[in-house]
Amino acid sequence: MTDRFALANGTTPIVCNQADGYYCGGQWKGIHDQLDYIQGMGFDAIWISPIVAQMPQWTADGMSYAGYWQQNLYDINLAFGNSTHLHDLIDAVHARGMFFMLDIVVNHMAWNGHPDDIQYKILQPFSDQKYYHKYCPSGYSDDDLDNLEECWLGSPEVPLADLDTGDPIVRQLFSMWIKTQVWKWGVDGLRIDAGINVEPDFFPDFMEAAGVFATAEVYTSHEDIMCTWTDKIGSSLNYPLYWKITEAFQSSDGDMSALGDMMKSERSACKDSSLLGTFSENHDVPRFANHTTDMSRAENVAAFIIMADGIPVAYQGSEQHLQGGTNPFTNREPLWETGYDRTAPIYKLYNTLNLVRRHAIRSDDGFTKYPSDIIHQDDHTIAMRKGNDGAQTITILSNTGADSSDATVQLCQGHGFSSNTKLTEVLSCTNLMVDGSNCINVPVKSGQPQVLYAADAMSGSTLCGDKSGDKVALTAVTISSTTITTTIGGQPTAIRTATTIPLSEITPTGVGAARSAAAPRAALPGRTDMLVGSTLMAALMTGFAATLIRCLG
């Protein structure tokens, strides 16, 4: 959440009472100043809040700091900075070999007042009532998808006028807009807010116009419904799994079998479940630590997010074990109040887990597509094997908590290692052996997560004392942005643009040759080379954009 992630250097903090719903001062410059903090956890993509101009008034529901109350798609939200600040942020992200995702809304426009009093002319570019569905209040239930797609979100104080995305003109205007946004800002991917509130058939043409990876918010507990949107867009945030993760790990009574069952069910329901965004927190749901403050359980959840199937997505503040809820939205804490503590246990855990995952991906180009095998499961424990032989990870997770007694988990089948193989537990950097019966006896202390990797395959990982590895091998680079002059509305206008070019297309003849050789990016739903790496939501309360770009994971 842009408004709550970081103040620009030198800014004097203001009192940020989350329950009041005011802007708290976070800006794009602040994110720019804290990129070291993000990259220090090993994340290679960020998604920020929507950037477009918002409803400016204070309302009974607060203000538009989250970025979802848009009124003009072609202007930016000056509360977050100016266009130079945004371009500078995107350039800095790309210069680090990281990817940049934008949160967008295609479902609605916002108004402060009664639905009957909307002045449609100020809602741009959809400035006529004919572009909207007739008013009806949303039932907020996936039992009635027609209602979700055609009725209005929001409240009586702030109605969110529901766009008729089945209208060919609305679709054309959205396609023109998203093509312009991707071209102008040089973004690598999109997070689509309220995806389930827009009919699935809207998205194929929209995605083709965007030309980049996108993941959508499909707020449902039903995997078959989620996969209907996923198969049209290419990716969705995995809400059905989110609820199972939370239920499984929040106490020792959690249901591990339901978690495993959902993992299997999603593979059948979706064309490619590896493209789902795996998360345990976001700006719309209570933080995991709101359910339990137990650090061990939180560490197990963090390990699941990074090491299980899908695109890992971390919400800002999870690394600091923040505990906010949603009534009111205390889960949108100003992160600067934590001091950006890089010694926090989950901050350091994210770093290690991302190094493990990245090393496995670089060692096994099929790692991200390999469906996690559940090789052990009991009332309190789940063990997963992911990856082909030689580069597989074994992740052992528990819900017993920090106060639990020491235990041993025995794994005798499905791990893929031969007898007498030496393994490294990468979180503690201790070694253990596969015994002569082909069993691994894994000690679990204080309910902490365990991740195993073949000791003789650790070279290049930079883990547990290994010095032979390099940093992330970049698969794409963004050439410095360019300013051009064009005419908009009869006035000469300077526009700054950026282009992302794969490293393979950059030749010794220089940037000019690379630009001329670069082919337009085509976004096809389900495209397998458009996976995003681990993604940190440094986003506005608006949603997260997960980034694309060639199979970093």
C-alpha positions in Angstrom: 0.0 0.0 0.0 1.7 3.1 -1.3 0.1 5.4 1.4 1.3 3.1 4.2 4.6 1.7 3.0 7.1 4.5 3.2 7.5 8.3 3.7 10.0 10.0 1.4 13.3 10.7 3.1 13.1 13.9 5.1 9.4 13.9 5.5 8.0 14.6 8.9 5.5 11.8 9.9 2.0 12.8 10.8 -0.3 10.9 13.2 -1.7 8.0 11.3 -4.9 6.7 12.8 -5.9 3.8 10.6 -9.5 3.7 11.8 -10.1 7.2 10.5 -9.2 6.2 7.0 -7.1 9.3 6.2 -4.1 9.5 3.9 -1.0 9.0 6.0 1.7 10.3 3.7 3.3 7.4 2.0 4.6 8.2 -1.5 6.3 6.7 -4.5 9.6 8.4 -3.5 9.2 6.6 -0.2 9.1 3.2 -1.9 12.1 4.3 -4.0 14.0 5.1 -0.8 13.2 1.6 0.7 14.0 -0.6 -2.3 17.0 -2.0 -0.3 14.6 -3.1 2.4 12.4 -5.0 -0.2 15.3 -6.5 -2.0 16.9 -7.5 1.3 14.2 -10.1 1.7 15.0 -11.6 -1.7 11.8 -10.4 -3.5 12.2 -9.6 -7.2 8.9 -7.9 -7.9 6.7 -5.3 -6.3 3.1 -4.4 -6.8 1.9 -0.9 -5.8 -1.5 0.7 -5.2 -3.4 2.1 -8.1 -1.9 5.3 -9.5 -4.9 6.9 -11.1 -6.7 10.1 -9.9 -9.1 9.4 -7.0 -12.2 10.8 -5.4 -10.7 13.7 -3.4 -13.3 14.2 -0.6 -13.3 12.9 2.9 -16.4 10.7 3.3 -18.2 8.7 6.0 -16.1 5.8 4.7 -12.8 7.7 4.9 -10.6 8.8 2.0 -9.3 7.2 -1.1 -5.8 6.4 0.2 -6.2 2.8 -0.9 -6.5 3.7 -4.5 -9.8 2.0 -5.5 -12.0 5.0 -5.6 -11.0 6.2 -9.1 -12.5 9.1 -11.0 -10.1 9.8 -13.8 -8.1 7.0 -15.4 -5.8 9.4 -17.4 -4.6 11.5 -14.4 -2.5 10.3 -11.5 -3.0 10.5 -7.8 -0.9 13.5 -6.8 -1.1 12.4 -3.1 1.6 9.9 -4.0 3.8 12.2 -6.0 4.2 13.4 -9.6 4.9 11.5 -12.8 8.6 12.0 -12.5 8.6 10.4 -9.0 6.7 7.4 -10.4 9.0 7.0 -13.4 12.0 7.3 -11.2 10.6 4.5 -9.0 10.0 2.2 -11.9 13.4 2.9 -13.4 15.0 2.1 -10.1 13.1 -1.1 -9.7 14.2 -2.2 -13.2 17.8 -1.2 -12.6 17.9 -3.7 -9.8 16.7 -6.5 -12.0 13.3 -6.4 -10.3 9.9 -6.2 -11.9 7.1 -3.6 -11.4 3.4 -4.4 -11.2 0.5 -2.0 -11.2 -2.8 -2.4 -9.4 -5.7 -1.5 -11.6 -9.5 -1.4 -11.4 -11.8 -2.3 -14.4 -15.0 -2.8 -12.4 -16.1 0.6 -11.3 -15.7 4.4 -10.8 -16.4 6.1 -7.5 -18.7 8.8 -6.3 -19.2 10.7 -3.0 -23.0 10.8 -2.5 -26.2 9.0 -3.4 -26.2 6.9 -6.6 -29.0 9.0 -8.0 -26.9 12.2 -7.7 -23.8 11.0 -9.6 -22.4 13.6 -12.0 -21.1 11.2 -14.6 -19.3 13.8 -16.6 -16.5 14.0 -14.1 -15.8 10.2 -14.4 -13.2 9.8 -17.1 -13.2 8.3 -19.7 -16.6 6.8 -18.8 -18.4 10.1 -18.6 -22.0 9.1 -19.4 -24.5 7.0 -17.5 -24.9 4.7 -20.6 -21.6 3.1 -19.7 -22.8 1.8 -16.4 -25.2 -0.9 -15.1 -28.3 0.4 -13.5 -28.0 0.7 -9.7 -28.5 -2.4 -7.6 -26.6 -3.1 -4.4 -24.1 -6.0 -4.5 -24.9 -9.0 -2.4 -21.2 -9.7 -2.0 -21.9 -13.5 -2.5 -20.5 -15.9 -5.0 -23.8 -17.7 -4.8 -25.1 -15.2 -7.3 -22.4 -14.4 -9.9 -24.8 -12.3 -12.0 -25.3 -10.0 -9.0 -21.5 -9.8 -8.4 -20.9 -8.8 -12.1 -23.7 -6.3 -12.6 -24.5 -4.7 -9.2 -22.6 -2.0 -7.4 -19.9 -2.4 -4.7 -19.3 0.3 -2.1 -21.8 1.8 0.3 -24.6 4.3 0.4 -22.0 6.9 1.2 -19.5 5.9 -1.5 -21.3 4.0 -4.3 -18.9 2.4 -6.8 -20.7 2.8 -10.1 -20.5 -0.5 -11.9 -19.2 -0.3 -15.4 -21.0 -2.3 -18.1 -17.9 -4.2 -19.2 -20.0 -6.2 -21.7 -20.5 -3.0 -23.7 -18.2 -3.0 -26.8 -17.4 0.7 -26.3 -16.5 0.2 -22.7 -14.2 -2.7 -23.7 -12.6 -0.6 -26.4 -12.0 2.3 -24.1 -10.4 0.0 -21.5 -8.2 -1.6 -24.1 -7.0 1.7 -25.3 -6.3 2.8 -21.7 -4.4 -0.2 -20.6 -2.2 -0.2 -23.7 -1.4 3.4 -23.0 -0.6 2.7 -19.3 1.7 -0.2 -20.0 3.5 1.8 -22.8 3.8 5.0 -20.8 5.0 3.6 -17.5 6.9 0.6 -18.7 5.2 -1.8 -16.2 5.8 -5.5 -16.3 2.5 -6.8 -14.9 -0.9 -6.0 -13.5 -2.9 -6.8 -10.4 -6.6 -6.6 -11.3 -8.9 -5.5 -8.5 -12.4 -7.0 -8.1 -11.8 -9.4 -10.9 -14.8 -11.6 -9.9 -17.0 -8.6 -10.3 -16.3 -8.5 -14.1 -17.5 -11.1 -16.4 -14.7 -13.5 -17.5 -15.2 -12.9 -21.2 -14.1 -9.3 -20.8 -10.5 -10.3 -20.1 -9.1 -12.0 -23.2 -9.2 -8.9 -25.4 -8.1 -6.7 -22.4 -5.1 -9.0 -21.7 -4.1 -8.9 -25.4 -4.2 -5.1 -25.3 -2.2 -5.0 -22.1 0.5 -7.3 -23.4 1.9 -8.2 -20.0 1.2 -10.7 -17.2 -1.7 -10.1 -14.9 -3.2 -11.7 -11.8 -6.7 -10.9 -10.5 -8.5 -10.7 -7.2 -11.2 -13.4 -7.5 -12.6 -13.3 -4.0 -14.2 -16.7 -3.6 -13.6 -19.9 -1.5 -14.6 -22.1 -4.5 -11.7 -23.2 -6.6 -13.9 -24.0 -9.6 -15.1 -20.4 -9.7 -11.6 -19.0 -9.2 -10.3 -21.1 -12.1 -12.9 -19.8 -14.5 -11.4 -16.3 -14.2 -7.8 -17.7 -13.9 -8.1 -19.5 -17.3 -9.2 -16.3 -19.0 -6.6 -14.0 -17.4 -3.7 -16.3 -16.8 -3.5 -16.0 -13.0 -5.5 -15.2 -9.9 -4.8 -14.6 -6.2 -5.5 -17.9 -4.5 -8.3 -17.1 -2.1 -9.6 -20.7 -1.8 -6.1 -21.8 -0.6 -5.7 -18.7 1.6 -8.6 -19.7 3.9 -7.2 -23.3 4.2 -3.7 -21.9 5.0 -5.1 -19.7 7.7 -7.3 -22.4 9.2 -4.5 -25.0 9.1 -1.8 -23.0 10.9 -3.6 -20.6 13.3 -3.8 -23.3 16.1 -2.9 -26.8 16.9 -6.5 -27.7 16.0 -6.0 -26.6 12.4 -7.0 -28.9 9.6 -4.0 -30.0 7.7 -6.0 -32.5 5.6 -8.2 -29.7 4.2 -5.1 -27.8 3.2 -3.8 -30.8 1.3 -7.1 -31.5 -0.3 -7.4 -28.0 -1.6 -4.0 -28.1 -3.2 -5.0 -31.2 -5.1 -8.4 -30.0 -6.0 -7.0 -26.8 -7.6 -4.7 -28.8 -9.9 -7.8 -30.4 -11.3 -9.9 -27.2 -11.5 -7.3 -24.9 -13.1 -5.4 -25.4 -16.4 -2.2 -24.3 -14.6 -2.4 -23.9 -10.8 1.3 -23.0 -10.7 0.2 -19.5 -11.9 -1.9 -18.8 -8.8 -0.7 -16.2 -6.3 -0.1 -17.9 -2.9 -0.6 -15.5 0.0 -1.6 -15.4 3.7 -2.3 -11.7 4.1 -3.4 -8.7 2.2 -5.0 -5.3 2.7 -8.6 -6.8 2.7 -8.2 -9.6 5.2 -6.9 -9.9 8.8 -3.2 -10.4 9.2 -2.2 -13.9 10.2 -0.9 -12.6 13.5 -4.4 -11.2 14.1 -5.4 -14.9 14.5 -2.5 -15.9 16.6 0.6 -14.1 17.8 2.7 -17.3 17.9 5.9 -16.6 16.0 6.5 -20.2 15.1 3.1 -20.6 13.4 3.8 -17.4 11.5 7.1 -18.7 10.3 5.4 -21.9 9.1 2.9 -19.9 7.1 5.7 -17.8 5.6 7.6 -21.0 4.6 4.4 -22.4 3.0 3.9 -19.2 1.0 7.4 -19.3 -0.5 8.0 -23.0 -0.8 4.6 -24.4 -1.9 3.1 -24.1 -5.4 2.2 -20.9 -7.1 3.6 -17.4 -7.2 4.6 -16.3 -3.6 3.0 -13.0 -2.6 3.9 -11.2 0.7 2.0 -8.3 2.0 4.1 -5.5 3.5 4.3 -5.8 7.3 4.0 -9.6 7.4 7.8 -9.6 7.7 7.4 -7.5 10.9 4.7 -9.7 12.3 2.1 -7.0 12.3 -1.2 -7.9 13.8 -3.9 -5.7 12.3 -7.5 -6.7 11.5 -10.2 -5.4 9.2 -13.0 -3.9 11.3 -11.8 -1.2 11.1 -8.8 -1.6 8.7 -6.0 -1.7 11.3 -4.2 -4.2 8.9 -3.0 -1.1 6.9 -0.4 0.0 9.4 2.2 2.6 8.5 5.3 0.5 8.0 7.7 3.2 8.9 6.6 2.9 12.5 8.4 -0.5 12.6 11.7 1.2 11.8 12.1 -1.3 8.8 13.7 -3.8 11.2 15.9 -6.1 9.1 16.6 -8.3 12.1 13.0 -9.3 12.4 12.6 -13.1 12.3 10.3 -13.3 9.3 12.3 -10.6 7.4 15.3 -12.9 7.7 13.3 -16.0 7.0 11.9 -14.5 3.7 15.5 -13.8 2.6 16.6 -17.4 3.2 13.5 -19.0 1.7 13.7 -16.9 -1.4 17.4 -17.8 -1.8 16.5 -21.5 -1.5 13.6 -21.2 -4.0 15.7 -19.2 -6.5 18.5 -21.8 -6.3 16.1 -24.6 -6.9 14.6 -22.8 -9.9 18.0 -22.2 -11.4 19.0 -25.8 -10.8 15.7 -27.2 -12.2 13.9 -25.4 -14.9 10.8 -27.5 -14.1 10.7 -26.5 -10.4 7.9 -24.0 -10.6 5.7 -26.4 -12.6 6.4 -29.4 -10.4 3.2 -29.9 -8.3 4.0 -30.3 -4.6 3.7 -33.9 -3.5 2.4 -34.3 0.1 4.7 -37.0 1.3 3.6 -36.9 5.0 0.6 -35.6 6.8 -0.8 -36.0 10.3 -3.0 -33.9 12.6 -0.2 -31.3 13.1 2.3 -31.7 10.3 2.5 -31.5 6.5 5.6 -32.4 4.5 5.9 -31.5 0.8 8.4 -32.5 -1.9 8.7 -30.0 -4.8 11.1 -30.3 -7.7 12.7 -33.0 -9.9 15.3 -35.4 -8.6 18.5 -33.6 -7.7 17.0 -30.2 -7.1 14.0 -31.1 -4.9 13.1 -29.3 -1.7 11.4 -31.0 1.2 9.5 -28.6 3.4 8.2 -29.8 6.8 5.6 -27.5 8.4 3.8 -27.7 11.7 1.0 -25.9 13.6 2.0 -27.0 17.1 3.5 -23.6 18.0 6.5 -22.3 19.8 5.6 -23.8 23.1 5.4 -27.4 21.7 7.7 -30.2 22.7 10.5 -31.3 20.5 9.4 -33.9 18.0 10.8 -36.0 15.1 9.0 -36.4 11.8 10.0 -39.5 9.9 9.9 -39.4 6.1 10.4 -42.7 4.4 8.6 -42.4 1.0 8.3 -39.9 -1.8 11.2 -37.7 -0.9 13.3 -38.8 -3.9 16.7 -39.2 -2.2 18.8 -42.3 -2.0 19.9 -44.0 1.2 23.0 -42.4 2.8 22.4 -39.0 1.0 23.6 -36.1 3.1 21.0 -33.3 3.4 21.2 -29.7 4.7 18.4 -28.1 6.6 18.8 -24.7 5.2 17.1 -22.6 7.9 19.4 -23.9 10.7 22.3 -24.9 8.4 22.5 -28.3 10.1 23.0 -31.6 8.2 21.3 -35.0 8.5 21.4 -38.2 6.6 19.0 -40.4 4.7 19.4 -43.7 6.7 19.9 -47.2 5.3 16.1 -47.8 5.3 15.7 -44.7 3.1 14.1 -42.7 5.9 14.8 -39.2 6.9 14.3 -38.5 10.6 13.7 -34.7 10.8 14.0 -33.1 14.3 11.5 -30.3 14.9 12.1 -27.9 17.7 9.6 -25.5 19.0 7.3 -26.2 16.0 9.7 -24.4 13.6 9.6 -25.0 9.8 12.3 -27.2 8.2 13.5 -27.1 4.5 15.8 -29.8 3.3 18.1 -29.7 0.2 20.8 -32.1 -1.0 24.0 -31.0 0.6 26.1 -31.7 -2.5 23.7 -29.5 -4.6 24.1 -26.4 -2.4 26.9 -24.9 -4.4 25.8 -21.6 -5.9 23.1 -21.0 -3.4 24.9 -18.5 -1.2 23.4 -20.4 1.7 24.9 -21.9 4.8 28.4 -20.5 4.1 28.4 -21.2 0.3 30.4 -18.4 -1.4 30.3 -19.7 -5.0 26.9 -18.3 -5.9 26.1 -15.1 -7.7 23.2 -12.8 -7.4 19.9 -13.2 -9.3 20.5 -14.1 -13.0 18.6 -11.4 -14.8 16.3 -12.5 -17.6 15.2 -9.1 -18.6 16.4 -5.5 -18.3 14.6 -2.2 -18.8 16.4 0.2 -21.0 16.4 3.7 -19.6 13.1 5.6 -20.1 12.7 8.0 -22.9 10.8 11.3 -23.1 8.9 12.1 -26.3 6.7 14.9 -27.4 3.2 14.3 -28.8 -0.1 16.1 -29.1 -2.9 15.3 -26.6 -6.1 17.4 -26.7 -4.6 19.8 -29.2 -1.7 20.6 -26.8 2.0 19.6 -27.1 2.7 17.1 -24.3 5.9 15.5 -23.1 5.5 11.8 -22.2 8.1 9.7 -20.6 8.1 6.0 -21.6 10.0 2.9 -20.9 10.6 -0.4 -22.6 11.5 -3.8 -21.1 13.9 -5.8 -23.4 15.0 -9.4 -22.7 18.8 -9.7 -22.2 19.0 -12.1 -25.1 17.9 -9.3 -27.5 20.6 -6.8 -26.4 23.6 -6.8 -28.7 27.0 -5.2 -28.6 25.8 -2.6 -31.1 24.0 -0.9 -28.2 20.7 0.2 -26.9 19.4 1.5 -30.2 19.7 -1.9 -31.8 18.0 -3.6 -28.9 15.1 -1.2 -29.1 14.7 -1.8 -32.8 14.9 -5.5 -32.4 12.5 -5.8 -29.6 9.2 -7.4 -30.5 5.9 -6.3 -28.9 5.1 -8.4 -25.8 2.0 -10.5 -26.2 0.0 -11.5 -23.2 -1.9 -14.8 -23.6 -3.9 -16.2 -20.7 -2.0 -19.1 -19.2 1.2 -18.3 -21.0 3.9 -20.3 -19.2 6.9 -18.0 -19.7 5.2 -15.2 -17.9 5.7 -16.3 -14.3 6.4 -13.8 -11.7 9.0 -14.2 -9.1 8.3 -13.8 -5.4 6.3 -10.6 -5.1 6.2 -8.1 -2.3 3.1 -6.0 -2.0 4.5 -2.6 -1.4 1.2 -1.4 -2.7 -1.3 1.1 -1.8 -4.3 -0.4 -0.2 -5.4 -1.0 -3.7 -4.3 -4.3 -4.6 -1.2 -5.9 -5.7 0.2 -6.3 -9.1 2.3 -9.4 -9.6 5.0 -9.1 -12.1 5.7 -11.1 -15.1 8.9 -11.9 -16.9 10.4 -15.1 -17.7 10.2 -17.8 -15.1 12.1 -16.6 -12.2 9.4 -18.5 -10.3 
